[in-house]
Amino acid sequence: MIFTVQIKVMPLKDLLDPQGKAVLGGLENLGINNVTDVRIGKHIDLQIEAENKDAAIATATEAAKKLLANPVMEVYEISVS
Amino acid sequence: MIFTVQIKVMPLKDLLDPQGKAVLGGLENLGINNVTDVRIGKHIDLQIEAENKDAAIATATEAAKKLLANPVMEVYEISVS
């Protein structure tokens, strides 16, 4: 069975997010002044062939740990839809 | 009031996603063979100062249209948590 697993990878809360800061500045230049903070991360959709939901989540967790997220700078969150 | 608005920006379904293809190859090299497709986009968290949820969504939509998403290559999805 094919599961669609979503992984959200975001910079750690305590770290600076220069990309987010740049976007915040860009929004202000466009006249959008009511945004107070921006943080930018990755959104990854995986199609996983697995027997059940738990097996799909296990594969996604392995992928996140080994390749997709850098635990020194990022946190990840996995959800299955 | 401050609303946390999430914007998911993904490459259009019909377009090639080279970053996703590279990750798919990387996962195979790591021995993770049950992933059949990978698509990678951006996840953006905005803190928006607004009177109500609808106003926050309106600001996020404007930000997505003007700066965050390229409609030729990407679709965006807005949610408020």
Backbone of each chain as nested JSON, in Angstrom:
{
  "chains": [
    {"id": "A", "residues": [
      {"number": 1, "name": "MET", "atoms": {"N": [0.836, -1.19, 0.0], "CA": [0.0, 0.0, 0.0], "C": [0.879, 1.251, 0.0]}},
      {"number": 2, "name": "ILE", "atoms": {"N": [0.425, 2.286, -0.7], "CA": [1.215, 3.517, -0.772], "C": [0.684, 4.538, 0.247]}},
      {"number": 3, "name": "PHE", "atoms": {"N": [1.574, 5.032, 1.083], "CA": [1.193, 6.08, 2.027], "C": [1.862, 7.395, 1.638]}},
      {"number": 4, "name": "THR", "atoms": {"N": [1.125, 8.487, 1.796], "CA": [1.725, 9.802, 1.592], "C": [2.12, 10.349, 2.96]}},
      {"number": 5, "name": "VAL", "atoms": {"N": [3.409, 10.49, 3.164], "CA": [3.916, 10.95, 4.456], "C": [4.515, 12.341, 4.278]}},
      {"number": 6, "name": "GLN", "atoms": {"N": [4.15, 13.238, 5.164], "CA": [4.664, 14.598, 5.084], "C": [5.665, 14.84, 6.197]}},
      {"number": 7, "name": "ILE", "atoms": {"N": [6.8, 15.397, 5.838], "CA": [7.812, 15.744, 6.832], "C": [8.033, 17.246, 6.782]}},
      {"number": 8, "name": "LYS", "atoms": {"N": [7.87, 17.869, 7.923], "CA": [8.13, 19.309, 8.031], "C": [9.468, 19.467, 8.746]}},
      {"number": 9, "name": "VAL", "atoms": {"N": [10.404, 20.158, 8.121], "CA": [11.721, 20.376, 8.722], "C": [11.897, 21.872, 8.949]}},
      {"number": 10, "name": "MET", "atoms": {"N": [12.022, 22.274, 10.211], "CA": [12.127, 23.704, 10.524], "C": [13.421, 23.989, 11.299]}},
      {"number": 11, "name": "PRO", "atoms": {"N": [13.96, 25.203, 11.129], "CA": [15.128, 25.579, 11.94], "C": [14.736, 25.602, 13.424]}},
      {"number": 12, "name": "LEU", "atoms": {"N": [15.656, 25.203, 14.288], "CA": [15.395, 25.222, 15.731], "C": [14.978, 26.619, 16.183]}},
      {"number": 13, "name": "LYS", "atoms": {"N": [14.079, 26.66, 17.157], "CA": [13.528, 27.94, 17.626], "C": [14.61, 28.914, 18.085]}},
      {"number": 14, "name": "ASP", "atoms": {"N": [15.663, 28.374, 18.705], "CA": [16.675, 29.252, 19.301], "C": [17.701, 29.75, 18.292]}},
      {"number": 15, "name": "LEU", "atoms": {"N": [17.632, 29.23, 17.069], "CA": [18.615, 29.643, 16.07], "C": [18.084, 30.777, 15.218]}},
      {"number": 16, "name": "LEU", "atoms": {"N": [18.985, 31.618, 14.761], "CA": [18.639, 32.632, 13.777], "C": [18.197, 31.954, 12.487]}},
      {"number": 17, "name": "ASP", "atoms": {"N": [17.242, 32.552, 11.796], "CA": [16.812, 32.03, 10.502], "C": [16.996, 33.155, 9.473]}},
      {"number": 18, "name": "PRO", "atoms": {"N": [18.189, 33.228, 8.866], "CA": [18.482, 34.367, 7.982], "C": [17.526, 34.456, 6.791]}},
      {"number": 19, "name": "GLN", "atoms": {"N": [17.099, 33.299, 6.287], "CA": [16.159, 33.294, 5.161], "C": [14.825, 33.922, 5.583]}},
      {"number": 20, "name": "GLY", "atoms": {"N": [14.385, 33.561, 6.778], "CA": [13.154, 34.144, 7.303], "C": [13.292, 35.644, 7.514]}},
      {"number": 21, "name": "LYS", "atoms": {"N": [14.449, 36.056, 8.028], "CA": [14.682, 37.496, 8.253], "C": [14.647, 38.244, 6.921]}},
      {"number": 22, "name": "ALA", "atoms": {"N": [15.23, 37.639, 5.884], "CA": [15.239, 38.278, 4.562], "C": [13.818, 38.442, 4.034]}},
      {"number": 23, "name": "VAL", "atoms": {"N": [13.006, 37.409, 4.22], "CA": [11.618, 37.48, 3.749], "C": [10.854, 38.545, 4.537]}},
      {"number": 24, "name": "LEU", "atoms": {"N": [11.118, 38.621, 5.848], "CA": [10.458, 39.634, 6.666], "C": [10.773, 41.036, 6.133]}},
      {"number": 25, "name": "GLY", "atoms": {"N": [12.054, 41.266, 5.804], "CA": [12.439, 42.543, 5.204], "C": [11.762, 42.773, 3.865]}},
      {"number": 26, "name": "GLY", "atoms": {"N": [11.675, 41.727, 3.06], "CA": [11.018, 41.828, 1.751], "C": [9.552, 42.195, 1.886]}},
      {"number": 27, "name": "LEU", "atoms": {"N": [8.887, 41.585, 2.87], "CA": [7.468, 41.885, 3.082], "C": [7.281, 43.339, 3.482]}},
      {"number": 28, "name": "GLU", "atoms": {"N": [8.189, 43.834, 4.34], "CA": [8.088, 45.243, 4.748], "C": [8.275, 46.165, 3.542]}},
      {"number": 29, "name": "ASN", "atoms": {"N": [9.222, 45.819, 2.669], "CA": [9.421, 46.623, 1.457], "C": [8.194, 46.636, 0.56]}},
      {"number": 30, "name": "LEU", "atoms": {"N": [7.406, 45.56, 0.624], "CA": [6.184, 45.486, -0.186], "C": [5.012, 46.17, 0.499]}},
      {"number": 31, "name": "GLY", "atoms": {"N": [5.238, 46.7, 1.685], "CA": [4.163, 47.396, 2.394], "C": [3.339, 46.498, 3.291]}},
      {"number": 32, "name": "ILE", "atoms": {"N": [3.796, 45.262, 3.489], "CA": [3.078, 44.363, 4.401], "C": [3.771, 44.463, 5.756]}},
      {"number": 33, "name": "ASN", "atoms": {"N": [3.177, 45.261, 6.64], "CA": [3.869, 45.615, 7.883], "C": [3.367, 44.897, 9.126]}},
      {"number": 34, "name": "ASN", "atoms": {"N": [2.314, 44.1, 8.973], "CA": [1.769, 43.463, 10.174], "C": [2.285, 42.044, 10.392]}},
      {"number": 35, "name": "VAL", "atoms": {"N": [3.354, 41.679, 9.677], "CA": [3.998, 40.389, 9.937], "C": [5.146, 40.639, 10.903]}},
      {"number": 36, "name": "THR", "atoms": {"N": [5.147, 39.923, 12.033], "CA": [6.163, 40.203, 13.043], "C": [7.311, 39.205, 13.032]}},
      {"number": 37, "name": "ASP", "atoms": {"N": [7.073, 38.007, 12.496], "CA": [8.177, 37.045, 12.431], "C": [7.936, 36.063, 11.299]}},
      {"number": 38, "name": "VAL", "atoms": {"N": [9.022, 35.634, 10.679], "CA": [8.941, 34.648, 9.597], "C": [9.99, 33.581, 9.854]}},
      {"number": 39, "name": "ARG", "atoms": {"N": [9.581, 32.341, 9.761], "CA": [10.565, 31.251, 9.803], "C": [10.307, 30.328, 8.622]}},
      {"number": 40, "name": "ILE", "atoms": {"N": [11.383, 29.93, 7.973], "CA": [11.239, 29.152, 6.753], "C": [11.942, 27.815, 6.892]}},
      {"number": 41, "name": "GLY", "atoms": {"N": [11.216, 26.773, 6.541], "CA": [11.797, 25.441, 6.554], "C": [11.413, 24.696, 5.292]}},
      {"number": 42, "name": "LYS", "atoms": {"N": [11.573, 23.384, 5.347], "CA": [11.269, 22.559, 4.185], "C": [10.008, 21.747, 4.437]}},
      {"number": 43, "name": "HIS", "atoms": {"N": [9.29, 21.506, 3.352], "CA": [8.173, 20.58, 3.436], "C": [8.441, 19.465, 2.441]}},
      {"number": 44, "name": "ILE", "atoms": {"N": [8.443, 18.236, 2.912], "CA": [8.792, 17.102, 2.056], "C": [7.635, 16.117, 2.031]}},
      {"number": 45, "name": "ASP", "atoms": {"N": [7.152, 15.815, 0.822], "CA": [6.121, 14.783, 0.656], "C": [6.784, 13.516, 0.163]}},
      {"number": 46, "name": "LEU", "atoms": {"N": [6.617, 12.434, 0.915], "CA": [7.153, 11.145, 0.489], "C": [6.01, 10.202, 0.149]}},
      {"number": 47, "name": "GLN", "atoms": {"N": [6.139, 9.481, -0.949], "CA": [5.235, 8.356, -1.24], "C": [5.968, 7.107, -0.797]}},
      {"number": 48, "name": "ILE", "atoms": {"N": [5.422, 6.424, 0.211], "CA": [6.117, 5.268, 0.773], "C": [5.279, 4.005, 0.596]}},
      {"number": 49, "name": "GLU", "atoms": {"N": [5.904, 2.991, 0.053], "CA": [5.282, 1.67, -0.099], "C": [5.501, 0.907, 1.193]}},
      {"number": 50, "name": "ALA", "atoms": {"N": [4.425, 0.651, 1.939], "CA": [4.596, -0.041, 3.221], "C": [3.347, -0.848, 3.543]}},
      {"number": 51, "name": "GLU", "atoms": {"N": [3.505, -1.793, 4.468], "CA": [2.378, -2.661, 4.821], "C": [1.322, -1.916, 5.617]}},
      {"number": 52, "name": "ASN", "atoms": {"N": [1.771, -1.043, 6.5], "CA": [0.803, -0.297, 7.29], "C": [1.388, 1.075, 7.643]}},
      {"number": 53, "name": "LYS", "atoms": {"N": [0.547, 1.877, 8.302], "CA": [0.911, 3.256, 8.612], "C": [2.168, 3.333, 9.478]}},
      {"number": 54, "name": "ASP", "atoms": {"N": [2.263, 2.454, 10.466], "CA": [3.425, 2.493, 11.359], "C": [4.719, 2.23, 10.605]}},
      {"number": 55, "name": "ALA", "atoms": {"N": [4.673, 1.286, 9.661], "CA": [5.868, 0.976, 8.878], "C": [6.246, 2.181, 8.015]}},
      {"number": 56, "name": "ALA", "atoms": {"N": [5.238, 2.868, 7.476], "CA": [5.508, 4.058, 6.653], "C": [6.156, 5.159, 7.497]}},
      {"number": 57, "name": "ILE", "atoms": {"N": [5.634, 5.331, 8.721], "CA": [6.205, 6.353, 9.606], "C": [7.638, 5.988, 9.987]}},
      {"number": 58, "name": "ALA", "atoms": {"N": [7.891, 4.697, 10.202], "CA": [9.246, 4.256, 10.544], "C": [10.217, 4.58, 9.406]}},
      {"number": 59, "name": "THR", "atoms": {"N": [9.778, 4.332, 8.166], "CA": [10.634, 4.64, 7.015], "C": [10.892, 6.148, 6.931]}},
      {"number": 60, "name": "ALA", "atoms": {"N": [9.847, 6.935, 7.145], "CA": [9.991, 8.394, 7.062], "C": [10.936, 8.901, 8.158]}},
      {"number": 61, "name": "THR", "atoms": {"N": [10.822, 8.307, 9.352], "CA": [11.695, 8.711, 10.455], "C": [13.152, 8.408, 10.123]}},
      {"number": 62, "name": "GLU", "atoms": {"N": [13.38, 7.235, 9.547], "CA": [14.738, 6.861, 9.157], "C": [15.272, 7.844, 8.107]}},
      {"number": 63, "name": "ALA", "atoms": {"N": [14.425, 8.169, 7.126], "CA": [14.833, 9.106, 6.072], "C": [15.155, 10.479, 6.653]}},
      {"number": 64, "name": "ALA", "atoms": {"N": [14.313, 10.931, 7.598], "CA": [14.526, 12.25, 8.206], "C": [15.842, 12.265, 8.977]}},
      {"number": 65, "name": "LYS", "atoms": {"N": [16.079, 11.193, 9.756], "CA": [17.288, 11.154, 10.582], "C": [18.549, 11.047, 9.748]}},
      {"number": 66, "name": "LYS", "atoms": {"N": [18.5, 10.219, 8.691], "CA": [19.719, 9.937, 7.93], "C": [20.012, 10.979, 6.868]}},
      {"number": 67, "name": "LEU", "atoms": {"N": [18.958, 11.635, 6.342], "CA": [19.213, 12.48, 5.179], "C": [18.534, 13.844, 5.216]}},
      {"number": 68, "name": "LEU", "atoms": {"N": [17.298, 13.899, 5.718], "CA": [16.505, 15.1, 5.438], "C": [16.67, 16.222, 6.448]}},
      {"number": 69, "name": "ALA", "atoms": {"N": [16.917, 15.859, 7.72], "CA": [17.025, 16.896, 8.74], "C": [18.395, 16.852, 9.406]}},
      {"number": 70, "name": "ASN", "atoms": {"N": [18.922, 17.992, 9.698], "CA": [20.175, 18.105, 10.432], "C": [19.84, 18.421, 11.893]}},
      {"number": 71, "name": "PRO", "atoms": {"N": [19.981, 17.442, 12.795], "CA": [19.505, 17.631, 14.172], "C": [20.215, 18.753, 14.933]}},
      {"number": 72, "name": "VAL", "atoms": {"N": [21.379, 19.16, 14.452], "CA": [22.086, 20.258, 15.112], "C": [21.343, 21.581, 14.896]}},
      {"number": 73, "name": "MET", "atoms": {"N": [20.684, 21.713, 13.754], "CA": [20.054, 22.982, 13.409], "C": [18.554, 22.9, 13.17]}},
      {"number": 74, "name": "GLU", "atoms": {"N": [18.026, 21.694, 13.049], "CA": [16.631, 21.577, 12.616], "C": [15.844, 20.574, 13.445]}},
      {"number": 75, "name": "VAL", "atoms": {"N": [14.546, 20.787, 13.497], "CA": [13.631, 19.782, 14.055], "C": [12.727, 19.29, 12.931]}},
      {"number": 76, "name": "TYR", "atoms": {"N": [12.288, 18.045, 13.043], "CA": [11.349, 17.558, 12.035], "C": [10.077, 17.043, 12.682]}},
      {"number": 77, "name": "GLU", "atoms": {"N": [9.025, 17.021, 11.889], "CA": [7.711, 16.604, 12.354], "C": [7.111, 15.76, 11.239]}},
      {"number": 78, "name": "ILE", "atoms": {"N": [6.645, 14.577, 11.585], "CA": [6.132, 13.669, 10.559], "C": [4.623, 13.512, 10.718]}},
      {"number": 79, "name": "SER", "atoms": {"N": [3.904, 13.576, 9.6], "CA": [2.475, 13.299, 9.658], "C": [2.071, 12.493, 8.428]}},
      {"number": 80, "name": "VAL", "atoms": {"N": [1.05, 11.674, 8.602], "CA": [0.568, 10.844, 7.498], "C": [-0.838, 11.296, 7.15]}},
      {"number": 81, "name": "SER", "atoms": {"N": [-1.08, 11.495, 5.862], "CA": [-2.434, 11.922, 5.475], "C": [-3.065, 10.84, 4.612]}}
    ]},
    {"id": "B", "residues": [
      {"number": 1, "name": "MET", "atoms": {"N": [-4.041, 41.018, 17.992], "CA": [-3.823, 39.614, 18.308], "C": [-2.828, 39.003, 17.312]}},
      {"number": 2, "name": "ILE", "atoms": {"N": [-2.011, 38.092, 17.792], "CA": [-1.02, 37.462, 16.919], "C": [-1.516, 36.084, 16.455]}},
      {"number": 3, "name": "PHE", "atoms": {"N": [-1.53, 35.894, 15.145], "CA": [-1.894, 34.594, 14.594], "C": [-0.663, 33.925, 13.987]}},
      {"number": 4, "name": "THR", "atoms": {"N": [-0.565, 32.62, 14.174], "CA": [0.49, 31.862, 13.501], "C": [-0.109, 31.246, 12.243]}},
      {"number": 5, "name": "VAL", "atoms": {"N": [0.372, 31.708, 11.108], "CA": [-0.17, 31.237, 9.838], "C": [0.908, 30.412, 9.132]}},
      {"number": 6, "name": "GLN", "atoms": {"N": [0.503, 29.259, 8.642], "CA": [1.458, 28.401, 7.955], "C": [1.166, 28.395, 6.465]}},
      {"number": 7, "name": "ILE", "atoms": {"N": [2.215, 28.58, 5.686], "CA": [2.065, 28.524, 4.228], "C": [2.934, 27.391, 3.703]}},
      {"number": 8, "name": "LYS", "atoms": {"N": [2.31, 26.507, 2.959], "CA": [3.053, 25.403, 2.341], "C": [3.172, 25.723, 0.86]}},
      {"number": 9, "name": "VAL", "atoms": {"N": [4.379, 25.788, 0.354], "CA": [4.597, 26.09, -1.065], "C": [5.234, 24.871, -1.716]}},
      {"number": 10, "name": "MET", "atoms": {"N": [4.527, 24.268, -2.664], "CA": [5.048, 23.048, -3.3], "C": [5.165, 23.244, -4.809]}},
      {"number": 11, "name": "PRO", "atoms": {"N": [6.118, 22.54, -5.434], "CA": [6.2, 22.6, -6.901], "C": [4.922, 21.999, -7.504]}},
      {"number": 12, "name": "LEU", "atoms": {"N": [4.473, 22.552, -8.619], "CA": [3.277, 22.031, -9.283], "C": [3.443, 20.545, -9.604]}},
      {"number": 13, "name": "LYS", "atoms": {"N": [2.329, 19.826, -9.526], "CA": [2.366, 18.364, -9.721], "C": [2.963, 17.965, -11.067]}},
      {"number": 14, "name": "ASP", "atoms": {"N": [2.68, 18.745, -12.097], "CA": [3.101, 18.364, -13.44], "C": [4.553, 18.711, -13.733]}},
      {"number": 15, "name": "LEU", "atoms": {"N": [5.186, 19.427, -12.823], "CA": [6.563, 19.828, -13.075], "C": [7.552, 18.853, -12.45]}},
      {"number": 16, "name": "LEU", "atoms": {"N": [8.699, 18.707, -13.084], "CA": [9.789, 17.941, -12.495], "C": [10.25, 18.629, -11.218]}},
      {"number": 17, "name": "ASP", "atoms": {"N": [10.644, 17.842, -10.23], "CA": [11.187, 18.404, -9.0], "C": [12.593, 17.833, -8.808]}},
      {"number": 18, "name": "PRO", "atoms": {"N": [13.602, 18.488, -9.37], "CA": [14.961, 17.936, -9.344], "C": [15.492, 17.693, -7.931]}},
      {"number": 19, "name": "GLN", "atoms": {"N": [15.123, 18.591, -6.997], "CA": [15.562, 18.432, -5.611], "C": [14.978, 17.129, -5.025]}},
      {"number": 20, "name": "GLY", "atoms": {"N": [13.695, 16.908, -5.314], "CA": [13.052, 15.683, -4.852], "C": [13.685, 14.447, -5.462]}},
      {"number": 21, "name": "LYS", "atoms": {"N": [13.986, 14.522, -6.769], "CA": [14.616, 13.378, -7.441], "C": [15.985, 13.094, -6.825]}},
      {"number": 22, "name": "ALA", "atoms": {"N": [16.733, 14.142, -6.482], "CA": [18.051, 13.955, -5.864], "C": [17.91, 13.265, -4.508]}},
      {"number": 23, "name": "VAL", "atoms": {"N": [16.915, 13.697, -3.725], "CA": [16.696, 13.068, -2.416], "C": [16.29, 11.609, -2.587]}},
      {"number": 24, "name": "LEU", "atoms": {"N": [15.451, 11.336, -3.583], "CA": [15.035, 9.954, -3.841], "C": [16.259, 9.091, -4.128]}},
      {"number": 25, "name": "GLY", "atoms": {"N": [17.177, 9.601, -4.954], "CA": [18.419, 8.876, -5.224], "C": [19.251, 8.694, -3.964]}},
      {"number": 26, "name": "GLY", "atoms": {"N": [19.317, 9.729, -3.149], "CA": [20.069, 9.658, -1.897], "C": [19.507, 8.611, -0.956]}},
      {"number": 27, "name": "LEU", "atoms": {"N": [18.181, 8.547, -0.872], "CA": [17.549, 7.543, 0.001], "C": [17.88, 6.138, -0.488]}},
      {"number": 28, "name": "GLU", "atoms": {"N": [17.864, 5.947, -1.809], "CA": [18.198, 4.614, -2.352], "C": [19.64, 4.251, -2.006]}},
      {"number": 29, "name": "ASN", "atoms": {"N": [20.53, 5.209, -2.109], "CA": [21.93, 4.948, -1.752], "C": [22.089, 4.572, -0.287]}},
      {"number": 30, "name": "LEU", "atoms": {"N": [21.174, 5.078, 0.552], "CA": [21.222, 4.756, 1.981], "C": [20.522, 3.431, 2.293]}},
      {"number": 31, "name": "GLY", "atoms": {"N": [19.999, 2.777, 1.268], "CA": [19.328, 1.495, 1.483], "C": [17.852, 1.622, 1.807]}},
      {"number": 32, "name": "ILE", "atoms": {"N": [17.289, 2.83, 1.65], "CA": [15.849, 2.995, 1.879], "C": [15.169, 2.898, 0.515]}},
      {"number": 33, "name": "ASN", "atoms": {"N": [14.625, 1.7, 0.223], "CA": [14.169, 1.424, -1.138], "C": [12.662, 1.459, -1.313]}},
      {"number": 34, "name": "ASN", "atoms": {"N": [11.924, 1.663, -0.231], "CA": [10.467, 1.618, -0.375], "C": [9.831, 2.996, -0.53]}},
      {"number": 35, "name": "VAL", "atoms": {"N": [10.655, 4.003, -0.802], "CA": [10.105, 5.323, -1.112], "C": [9.982, 5.425, -2.629]}},
      {"number": 36, "name": "THR", "atoms": {"N": [8.778, 5.726, -3.134], "CA": [8.589, 5.728, -4.581], "C": [8.615, 7.132, -5.181]}},
      {"number": 37, "name": "ASP", "atoms": {"N": [8.347, 8.146, -4.36], "CA": [8.407, 9.507, -4.91], "C": [8.687, 10.506, -3.797]}},
      {"number": 38, "name": "VAL", "atoms": {"N": [9.418, 11.553, -4.136], "CA": [9.721, 12.618, -3.173], "C": [9.461, 13.953, -3.851]}},
      {"number": 39, "name": "ARG", "atoms": {"N": [8.749, 14.812, -3.168], "CA": [8.602, 16.181, -3.657], "C": [8.941, 17.129, -2.516]}},
      {"number": 40, "name": "ILE", "atoms": {"N": [9.695, 18.162, -2.844], "CA": [10.169, 19.058, -1.794], "C": [9.72, 20.482, -2.054]}},
      {"number": 41, "name": "GLY", "atoms": {"N": [9.179, 21.078, -1.038], "CA": [8.753, 22.473, -1.133], "C": [9.184, 23.232, 0.104]}},
      {"number": 42, "name": "LYS", "atoms": {"N": [8.552, 24.389, 0.286], "CA": [8.9, 25.227, 1.434], "C": [7.771, 25.21, 2.448]}},
      {"number": 43, "name": "HIS", "atoms": {"N": [8.146, 25.359, 3.694], "CA": [7.153, 25.551, 4.737], "C": [7.476, 26.872, 5.427]}},
      {"number": 44, "name": "ILE", "atoms": {"N": [6.515, 27.775, 5.448], "CA": [6.768, 29.105, 5.993], "C": [5.809, 29.374, 7.148]}},
      {"number": 45, "name": "ASP", "atoms": {"N": [6.358, 29.698, 8.297], "CA": [5.541, 30.1, 9.45], "C": [5.573, 31.612, 9.576]}},
      {"number": 46, "name": "LEU", "atoms": {"N": [4.405, 32.242, 9.535], "CA": [4.324, 33.692, 9.716], "C": [3.628, 34.005, 11.03]}},
      {"number": 47, "name": "GLN", "atoms": {"N": [4.17, 34.958, 11.772], "CA": [3.451, 35.519, 12.919], "C": [2.814, 36.808, 12.42]}},
      {"number": 48, "name": "ILE", "atoms": {"N": [1.491, 36.844, 12.408], "CA": [0.795, 37.997, 11.838], "C": [-0.055, 38.686, 12.896]}},
      {"number": 49, "name": "GLU", "atoms": {"N": [0.146, 39.984, 13.006], "CA": [-0.657, 40.802, 13.91], "C": [-1.922, 41.222, 13.153]}},
      {"number": 50, "name": "ALA", "atoms": {"N": [-3.072, 40.735, 13.599], "CA": [-4.311, 41.049, 12.878], "C": [-5.488, 41.028, 13.836]}},
      {"number": 51, "name": "GLU", "atoms": {"N": [-6.572, 41.653, 13.395], "CA": [-7.751, 41.732, 14.259], "C": [-8.46, 40.399, 14.391]}},
      {"number": 52, "name": "ASN", "atoms": {"N": [-8.513, 39.677, 13.294], "CA": [-9.166, 38.369, 13.348], "C": [-8.507, 37.415, 12.359]}},
      {"number": 53, "name": "LYS", "atoms": {"N": [-8.969, 36.173, 12.387], "CA": [-8.375, 35.12, 11.575], "C": [-8.444, 35.444, 10.077]}},
      {"number": 54, "name": "ASP", "atoms": {"N": [-9.588, 35.968, 9.646], "CA": [-9.74, 36.265, 8.22], "C": [-8.734, 37.318, 7.762]}},
      {"number": 55, "name": "ALA", "atoms": {"N": [-8.505, 38.333, 8.605], "CA": [-7.534, 39.371, 8.247], "C": [-6.132, 38.772, 8.175]}},
      {"number": 56, "name": "ALA", "atoms": {"N": [-5.829, 37.851, 9.094], "CA": [-4.516, 37.203, 9.074], "C": [-4.337, 36.387, 7.797]}},
      {"number": 57, "name": "ILE", "atoms": {"N": [-5.4, 35.671, 7.407], "CA": [-5.329, 34.866, 6.184], "C": [-5.17, 35.772, 4.966]}},
      {"number": 58, "name": "ALA", "atoms": {"N": [-5.861, 36.919, 4.979], "CA": [-5.738, 37.864, 3.858], "C": [-4.301, 38.362, 3.724]}},
      {"number": 59, "name": "THR", "atoms": {"N": [-3.676, 38.684, 4.857], "CA": [-2.279, 39.121, 4.818], "C": [-1.372, 38.016, 4.292]}},
      {"number": 60, "name": "ALA", "atoms": {"N": [-1.595, 36.787, 4.765], "CA": [-0.762, 35.66, 4.327], "C": [-0.935, 35.414, 2.821]}},
      {"number": 61, "name": "THR", "atoms": {"N": [-2.164, 35.557, 2.345], "CA": [-2.423, 35.35, 0.914], "C": [-1.692, 36.395, 0.095]}},
      {"number": 62, "name": "GLU", "atoms": {"N": [-1.742, 37.649, 0.555], "CA": [-1.024, 38.715, -0.145], "C": [0.475, 38.424, -0.159]}},
      {"number": 63, "name": "ALA", "atoms": {"N": [1.02, 37.998, 0.99], "CA": [2.451, 37.689, 1.079], "C": [2.823, 36.545, 0.131]}},
      {"number": 64, "name": "ALA", "atoms": {"N": [1.949, 35.527, 0.087], "CA": [2.236, 34.376, -0.78], "C": [2.232, 34.802, -2.246]}},
      {"number": 65, "name": "LYS", "atoms": {"N": [1.222, 35.606, -2.612], "CA": [1.098, 36.011, -4.015], "C": [2.224, 36.933, -4.44]}},
      {"number": 66, "name": "LYS", "atoms": {"N": [2.593, 37.865, -3.554], "CA": [3.564, 38.884, -3.952], "C": [5.003, 38.446, -3.796]}},
      {"number": 67, "name": "LEU", "atoms": {"N": [5.27, 37.529, -2.859], "CA": [6.669, 37.244, -2.576], "C": [7.012, 35.759, -2.448]}},
      {"number": 68, "name": "LEU", "atoms": {"N": [6.139, 34.989, -1.805], "CA": [6.581, 33.667, -1.356], "C": [6.433, 32.556, -2.383]}},
      {"number": 69, "name": "ALA", "atoms": {"N": [5.408, 32.659, -3.231], "CA": [5.178, 31.577, -4.191], "C": [5.251, 32.113, -5.613]}},
      {"number": 70, "name": "ASN", "atoms": {"N": [5.83, 31.331, -6.495], "CA": [5.874, 31.674, -7.907], "C": [4.773, 30.871, -8.609]}},
      {"number": 71, "name": "PRO", "atoms": {"N": [3.675, 31.533, -9.015], "CA": [2.515, 30.788, -9.516], "C": [2.797, 29.996, -10.795]}},
      {"number": 72, "name": "VAL", "atoms": {"N": [3.866, 30.338, -11.497], "CA": [4.204, 29.594, -12.717], "C": [4.693, 28.179, -12.365]}},
      {"number": 73, "name": "MET", "atoms": {"N": [5.331, 28.061, -11.212], "CA": [5.942, 26.773, -10.865], "C": [5.437, 26.176, -9.556]}},
      {"number": 74, "name": "GLU", "atoms": {"N": [4.703, 26.955, -8.779], "CA": [4.375, 26.484, -7.433], "C": [2.904, 26.709, -7.079]}},
      {"number": 75, "name": "VAL", "atoms": {"N": [2.414, 25.89, -6.192], "CA": [1.112, 26.133, -5.571], "C": [1.327, 26.397, -4.093]}},
      {"number": 76, "name": "TYR", "atoms": {"N": [0.438, 27.189, -3.497], "CA": [0.56, 27.394, -2.062], "C": [-0.734, 27.042, -1.353]}},
      {"number": 77, "name": "GLU", "atoms": {"N": [-0.597, 26.744, -0.08], "CA": [-1.723, 26.343, 0.748], "C": [-1.555, 27.05, 2.086]}},
      {"number": 78, "name": "ILE", "atoms": {"N": [-2.603, 27.718, 2.546], "CA": [-2.499, 28.492, 3.783], "C": [-3.34, 27.849, 4.872]}},
      {"number": 79, "name": "SER", "atoms": {"N": [-2.766, 27.72, 6.064], "CA": [-3.574, 27.247, 7.189], "C": [-3.216, 28.035, 8.443]}},
      {"number": 80, "name": "VAL", "atoms": {"N": [-4.201, 28.174, 9.309], "CA": [-3.983, 28.911, 10.549], "C": [-4.105, 27.946, 11.715]}},
      {"number": 81, "name": "SER", "atoms": {"N": [-3.138, 27.989, 12.618], "CA": [-3.244, 27.092, 13.776], "C": [-3.377, 27.922, 15.039]}}
    ]}
  ]
}
